[in-house]
């Protein structure tokens, strides 16, 4: 599609306008709560987030999540992706309790639905870990961020683990704080780890 092609070559403002045109067409054809409308809203929100338009991204991701709420388990992975991006936007807006609720919901969906791709699991753990760190829960943050870092490394080694666990927690708050900072820094320097899950529709 045109919006996807423009986004792929980093012409985000042009891609955003094309996606808005596609949204109007799909809303007219399918109604406001159709899966295709939800995915188009999520794509628009991703571009808005990358442009720093967090309020607009928040509104469109919330609409997308609501539209997918009754779409059935076949769409659980997409729903979790949208909620992960929504949680990241809410974190950027300083809405920490709501962000934590949304991200936890994303994690819960992936636990009971079809197995998510490892990149999604890593993104959810990254977002939750960074949020826990901001909220001062360094023990949980260190666990989440180390799991995210471990998942990213396993993914890019070509090893897709199932049913394994992150390293054991250490009892000291200072140790957890240091571990969280180290894992967050490692993720920032890992160019393969992106804060946005990009879907082009």
Buried (B, 14 or more C-beta within 10 A) or exposed (E): BEBBEBBEEEBBEBBBBBBBEBBEEBBEEBEBBBBBBBBBBBBBBBBBBBEEBBEBBBBBBBBBBBBBEEBEEEBBBBBBBBBBBBBBBBBBBEBBEBBBEBBBBBBEBBEEBEEBBBBBBBBBBBBBBBBBBBBEBBBBBBBBBBBBBBBBBBBEEEEEEEEEEBEEBBEEEEBBBBBBBBBBEBBEEBEEBEBBBBBBB
